[in-house]
Amino acid sequence: MKSDFIWMDGNLVPFADAKIHLHSPSLHYGPGVFEGVRCYDTAYGPATFRLWEHMVRFTRSIHVLGFESPYSVDELCDAVHETILANNLRACYIRPLMYLEGPLALNLAETFPHVSVSVWEWGTFLGKEALEKGASAMVSSFTRMHPNSSMTKAKITGQYVNSMLAKSMALKSGFKEAIMLDTEGFVAECSGENIFLVRDGKIFTPPRAAILEGITRDCVITLAHDLGYEVIEEKISRDQLYIADEIFVTGTAAEVTPFSQIDYRKIGEGKRGPVTKEIQEAFFENARGRGKYAEKWLDWSWNGALQAGSEKAGSKQPAENGKVATD
């Protein structure tokens, strides 16, 4: 997860020098905000995937925590592109972070925010083989937080202790991932992914009220509708997972990954099913610049491919043929 430079409040800082003080309130108490974004290496050059939407969610998470972002969405997008270029990467994971400085007290009003952007090369989150063979999961004994106990619509750093406890227990138990239930006992999400269930040709996923509204989740719902599938948002019980024909999870890190086993029970055929395969292929087709939504979801405007192959370098989006289009 190392790179050459990290962007910190407008400056590119050498990796080893990117530090914050030991007494940061974010380190002691957990108030901070982060995002996860990917950059894909496409035939037309490196492209950030739905970066604008991720930065909008980042600023909204900061707002939910009680602050206003020190940088606009446009400025944050520029910072991401600047950091990728400085590190000479064609494909990478991107981690914007808002952290706090101020006195060590439980009063957010006495603190002030800073922003950093890190990038690094990171492959498939649950393992490359899991994209086809599927990953194993367990239903965790750790409950996903109730909306009254924290802010479920914000990627607040401290909240992920809940996820780390669940994930770590799953790994120690021989599973790849943890599925977390809500306070009523219904399926919520995984430690860092949204979850989908396929049964009798229909796709089911938990409602949005108590989950993080994933951007990859949104992509998958759009693609599923295009492929002719009905997507139903409703409460899902634990035992409905066991009798599903297919189960897959979505997220920036996990992308679209099937589950082959849950709580030692084989799901479907015990490998990626046909619906998951169809959606997964549609997702990667778009992420890699060839699909119907590539023009909308990808941003090529900042990379060297513009200078090398286009006379219209002022645009933010490519045309359907892969060349750059004007706005």
C-alpha positions as CSV (number, residue, x, y, z in Angstrom):
1,M,0.0,0.0,0.0
2,K,3.0,2.3,-0.5
3,S,3.4,5.0,-3.1
4,D,5.8,7.8,-3.8
5,F,3.6,10.7,-2.8
6,I,0.5,11.6,-0.8
7,W,-1.5,14.7,-1.3
8,M,-2.0,16.6,1.9
9,D,-3.9,19.9,2.0
10,G,-2.8,20.9,-1.5
11,N,0.8,19.7,-1.3
12,L,2.4,16.5,-2.6
13,V,4.4,15.0,0.3
14,P,6.9,12.1,0.1
15,F,5.3,9.0,1.4
16,A,7.6,8.7,4.5
17,D,6.9,12.4,5.4
18,A,3.0,12.1,5.3
19,K,2.4,12.3,9.0
20,I,-0.1,13.7,11.5
21,H,0.4,14.4,15.2
22,L,0.0,11.7,17.8
23,H,-2.6,13.8,19.5
24,S,-5.0,14.1,16.6
25,P,-8.5,13.6,17.8
26,S,-9.1,11.3,14.9
27,L,-6.6,8.9,16.2
28,H,-7.9,8.9,19.8
29,Y,-11.7,9.1,19.2
30,G,-12.3,8.1,15.6
31,P,-13.9,11.2,14.1
32,G,-12.8,11.4,10.5
33,V,-14.2,10.5,7.0
34,F,-12.8,8.5,4.2
35,E,-13.7,7.3,0.7
36,G,-12.6,4.4,-1.6
37,V,-12.3,4.9,-5.3
38,R,-10.7,3.0,-8.2
39,C,-8.8,4.0,-11.2
40,Y,-8.9,1.5,-14.1
41,D,-6.4,1.0,-16.9
42,T,-8.5,1.1,-20.0
43,A,-7.6,0.9,-23.7
44,Y,-7.9,4.7,-23.8
45,G,-5.7,5.4,-20.8
46,P,-6.2,5.4,-17.0
47,A,-9.7,6.4,-15.9
48,T,-11.2,7.1,-12.5
49,F,-14.5,5.3,-11.9
50,R,-17.4,7.5,-10.8
51,L,-15.0,9.8,-9.0
52,W,-17.5,12.7,-8.9
53,E,-20.1,10.7,-7.1
54,H,-17.5,9.4,-4.6
55,M,-16.3,12.9,-3.9
56,V,-19.9,14.1,-3.5
57,R,-20.4,11.3,-0.9
58,F,-17.1,12.3,0.7
59,T,-18.2,15.9,1.2
60,R,-21.6,14.7,2.4
61,S,-20.0,12.4,5.0
62,I,-18.0,15.4,6.2
63,H,-21.2,17.4,6.5
64,V,-23.0,14.6,8.4
65,L,-20.1,14.6,10.9
66,G,-20.7,18.3,11.5
67,F,-18.1,20.0,9.3
68,E,-18.0,21.6,5.8
69,S,-15.4,20.2,3.4
70,P,-12.3,22.5,3.1
71,Y,-12.3,21.7,-0.6
72,S,-15.0,21.6,-3.3
73,V,-15.8,18.5,-5.2
74,D,-14.0,19.8,-8.2
75,E,-10.9,20.5,-6.2
76,L,-11.0,17.1,-4.6
77,C,-11.3,15.4,-8.1
78,D,-8.3,17.5,-9.2
79,A,-6.3,16.4,-6.1
80,V,-7.0,12.7,-6.9
81,H,-5.8,13.1,-10.5
82,E,-2.7,15.0,-9.4
83,T,-1.8,12.3,-7.0
84,I,-2.3,9.5,-9.5
85,L,-0.1,11.3,-12.0
86,A,2.6,12.0,-9.4
87,N,2.8,8.3,-8.6
88,N,2.8,7.3,-12.3
89,L,0.1,4.7,-11.8
90,R,-2.3,3.4,-14.5
91,A,-4.5,1.4,-12.2
92,C,-4.9,2.0,-8.5
93,Y,-7.1,2.3,-5.4
94,I,-7.7,5.8,-4.1
95,R,-8.2,6.8,-0.5
96,P,-9.3,10.4,0.3
97,L,-9.3,11.0,4.1
98,M,-10.5,13.9,6.3
99,Y,-8.9,13.9,9.7
100,L,-9.1,16.4,12.5
101,E,-6.6,18.4,14.6
102,G,-7.4,20.2,17.8
103,P,-7.5,19.6,21.5
104,L,-8.1,16.1,22.9
105,A,-11.6,16.7,24.0
106,L,-15.0,15.3,23.1
107,N,-16.1,18.5,21.4
108,L,-16.0,18.5,17.6
109,A,-16.5,22.3,17.6
110,E,-13.0,22.8,18.9
111,T,-11.4,20.8,16.1
112,F,-10.7,21.6,12.4
113,P,-10.4,19.4,9.4
114,H,-7.6,18.5,7.1
115,V,-7.7,16.4,3.9
116,S,-5.3,13.9,2.3
117,V,-5.4,11.7,-0.8
118,S,-3.4,8.5,-1.0
119,V,-3.2,6.0,-4.0
120,W,-1.7,2.6,-4.3
121,E,-1.8,-0.5,-6.4
122,W,-4.4,-2.9,-5.1
123,G,-5.8,-6.0,-6.8
124,T,-9.1,-7.8,-6.2
125,F,-10.1,-7.4,-2.6
126,L,-11.3,-10.9,-1.9
127,G,-8.8,-12.6,-4.2
128,K,-8.7,-12.9,-7.9
129,E,-9.9,-16.5,-7.8
130,A,-13.0,-15.5,-5.9
131,L,-14.4,-13.6,-8.9
132,E,-15.2,-17.0,-10.5
133,K,-15.1,-19.6,-7.7
134,G,-16.7,-17.4,-5.1
135,A,-15.7,-16.5,-1.5
136,S,-16.8,-18.0,1.8
137,A,-18.6,-15.9,4.4
138,M,-20.1,-16.3,7.9
139,V,-22.9,-14.4,9.6
140,S,-21.2,-12.4,12.2
141,S,-22.2,-12.2,15.9
142,F,-21.4,-8.4,15.7
143,T,-24.5,-6.4,14.8
144,R,-24.4,-3.6,12.3
145,M,-24.9,-0.3,14.1
146,H,-28.4,1.1,14.5
147,P,-29.1,4.4,12.8
148,N,-29.7,6.0,16.2
149,S,-26.3,4.9,17.5
150,S,-24.3,6.3,14.6
151,M,-24.5,7.8,11.1
152,T,-25.1,5.0,8.6
153,K,-24.9,7.2,5.5
154,A,-21.4,8.5,6.2
155,K,-18.1,6.7,5.9
156,I,-16.9,7.8,9.3
157,T,-13.6,6.2,10.3
158,G,-14.4,5.2,13.8
159,Q,-17.5,3.3,12.7
160,Y,-15.3,0.8,10.9
161,V,-14.1,-0.7,14.2
162,N,-17.4,-2.6,14.0
163,S,-16.5,-3.9,10.6
164,M,-12.9,-4.8,11.6
165,L,-14.1,-6.9,14.6
166,A,-16.6,-8.8,12.4
167,K,-14.0,-9.3,9.5
168,S,-11.2,-10.3,11.8
169,M,-13.4,-12.9,13.5
170,A,-14.5,-14.3,10.1
171,L,-10.9,-14.6,8.9
172,K,-9.8,-16.3,12.2
173,S,-12.7,-18.8,11.6
174,G,-11.5,-19.6,8.1
175,F,-13.9,-17.4,6.1
176,K,-13.1,-14.6,3.7
177,E,-15.9,-12.2,4.8
178,A,-18.5,-11.4,7.4
179,I,-22.2,-10.8,6.9
180,M,-23.7,-8.4,9.4
181,L,-27.3,-8.3,10.6
182,D,-29.1,-5.2,11.7
183,T,-30.5,-4.8,15.2
184,E,-33.8,-6.6,14.1
185,G,-31.9,-9.6,12.9
186,F,-32.2,-8.9,9.2
187,V,-29.3,-8.9,6.7
188,A,-27.7,-5.5,6.5
189,E,-24.4,-5.6,4.7
190,C,-20.9,-7.1,4.9
191,S,-17.9,-5.6,6.7
192,G,-17.3,-3.4,3.6
193,E,-19.7,-4.4,0.9
194,N,-23.3,-4.4,-0.1
195,I,-25.0,-7.8,-0.6
196,F,-27.4,-9.2,-3.2
197,L,-29.3,-12.4,-3.3
198,V,-30.6,-14.1,-6.4
199,R,-33.6,-16.4,-6.2
200,D,-36.0,-17.7,-9.0
201,G,-34.5,-15.2,-11.5
202,K,-35.1,-12.1,-9.2
203,I,-32.5,-10.1,-7.4
204,F,-33.0,-9.0,-3.8
205,T,-31.0,-6.6,-1.7
206,P,-31.6,-4.9,1.7
207,P,-33.3,-1.6,1.7
208,R,-31.3,1.6,1.9
209,A,-32.4,3.0,5.3
210,A,-29.7,1.4,7.5
211,I,-26.9,0.6,5.0
212,L,-24.3,2.6,3.3
213,E,-25.6,3.5,-0.2
214,G,-22.8,2.0,-2.2
215,I,-21.9,3.5,-5.5
216,T,-21.0,0.1,-7.0
217,R,-24.4,-1.1,-5.6
218,D,-26.0,1.7,-7.7
219,C,-24.1,0.6,-10.8
220,V,-25.1,-3.0,-10.3
221,I,-28.8,-2.1,-9.9
222,T,-28.6,-0.1,-13.1
223,L,-26.9,-2.9,-15.0
224,A,-29.3,-5.5,-13.7
225,H,-32.3,-3.5,-14.9
226,D,-30.7,-3.2,-18.3
227,L,-30.2,-7.0,-18.4
228,G,-33.9,-7.5,-17.7
229,Y,-33.7,-8.5,-14.0
230,E,-36.1,-7.2,-11.4
231,V,-34.3,-5.8,-8.4
232,I,-36.3,-5.8,-5.1
233,E,-35.2,-3.9,-2.1
234,E,-36.7,-5.6,1.0
235,K,-35.7,-7.1,4.3
236,I,-33.8,-10.4,4.0
237,S,-33.6,-13.0,6.8
238,R,-30.5,-15.0,7.6
239,D,-32.0,-18.3,6.4
240,Q,-33.0,-16.7,3.1
241,L,-29.3,-16.5,2.4
242,Y,-28.9,-20.2,2.8
243,I,-31.5,-21.1,0.2
244,A,-30.5,-18.5,-2.4
245,D,-29.6,-19.6,-5.9
246,E,-26.7,-17.1,-5.9
247,I,-25.3,-14.4,-3.7
248,F,-22.8,-11.7,-4.6
249,V,-21.4,-8.6,-3.0
250,T,-20.5,-5.2,-4.4
251,G,-18.1,-2.5,-3.4
252,T,-15.2,-0.4,-4.7
253,A,-12.6,-2.8,-3.3
254,A,-14.6,-6.0,-3.9
255,E,-16.1,-4.9,-7.2
256,V,-18.6,-7.7,-8.0
257,T,-17.7,-10.9,-6.1
258,P,-19.9,-14.0,-5.6
259,F,-20.2,-16.0,-2.4
260,S,-20.0,-19.7,-2.7
261,Q,-20.5,-20.7,0.9
262,I,-22.1,-19.1,4.0
263,D,-21.9,-20.7,7.4
264,Y,-20.6,-23.9,5.9
265,R,-23.6,-24.1,3.6
266,K,-23.1,-24.2,-0.2
267,I,-24.8,-21.5,-2.0
268,G,-26.4,-22.7,-5.3
269,E,-23.8,-24.6,-7.3
270,G,-21.0,-23.5,-4.9
271,K,-19.5,-21.1,-7.5
272,R,-20.4,-18.0,-9.5
273,G,-23.9,-18.4,-10.9
274,P,-25.1,-17.2,-14.3
275,V,-26.8,-14.1,-13.1
276,T,-23.8,-13.0,-11.1
277,K,-21.6,-13.8,-14.1
278,E,-23.7,-11.6,-16.4
279,I,-23.7,-8.7,-14.0
280,Q,-20.0,-9.0,-13.2
281,E,-19.1,-9.0,-16.9
282,A,-21.3,-6.0,-17.6
283,F,-19.7,-4.1,-14.7
284,F,-16.1,-4.8,-15.8
285,E,-16.9,-4.0,-19.4
286,N,-18.0,-0.5,-18.3
287,A,-15.2,-0.1,-15.7
288,R,-12.7,-0.9,-18.4
289,G,-14.1,1.6,-20.9
290,R,-16.1,-0.5,-23.3
291,G,-19.7,-0.6,-21.9
292,K,-22.8,1.5,-22.4
293,Y,-22.1,3.6,-19.3
294,A,-18.4,4.0,-19.8
295,E,-18.8,7.6,-21.0
296,K,-20.9,8.5,-18.0
297,W,-19.0,6.6,-15.3
298,L,-15.3,7.1,-16.3
299,D,-13.2,10.2,-16.5
300,W,-10.2,10.1,-18.9
301,S,-9.7,13.9,-19.0
302,W,-6.6,14.1,-16.8
303,N,-4.3,11.4,-18.2
304,G,-1.6,11.5,-20.8
305,A,-3.8,9.7,-23.4
306,L,-5.4,13.0,-24.2
307,Q,-2.1,14.6,-25.3
308,A,-1.1,11.4,-27.1
309,G,-4.3,10.7,-29.0
310,S,-6.8,13.6,-29.0
311,E,-7.1,17.1,-30.3
312,K,-9.9,17.8,-27.9
313,A,-8.1,17.6,-24.5
314,G,-10.4,20.0,-22.7
315,S,-13.2,17.5,-22.2
316,K,-14.0,15.4,-19.1
317,Q,-15.6,12.4,-21.0
318,P,-14.8,10.1,-23.9
319,A,-17.1,9.5,-26.8
320,E,-18.6,6.1,-27.4
321,N,-15.7,5.2,-29.8
322,G,-13.2,5.9,-27.0
323,K,-12.0,9.2,-28.3
324,V,-12.5,12.3,-26.3
325,A,-15.7,14.2,-26.7
326,T,-16.4,17.8,-26.0
327,D,-18.7,18.7,-23.2
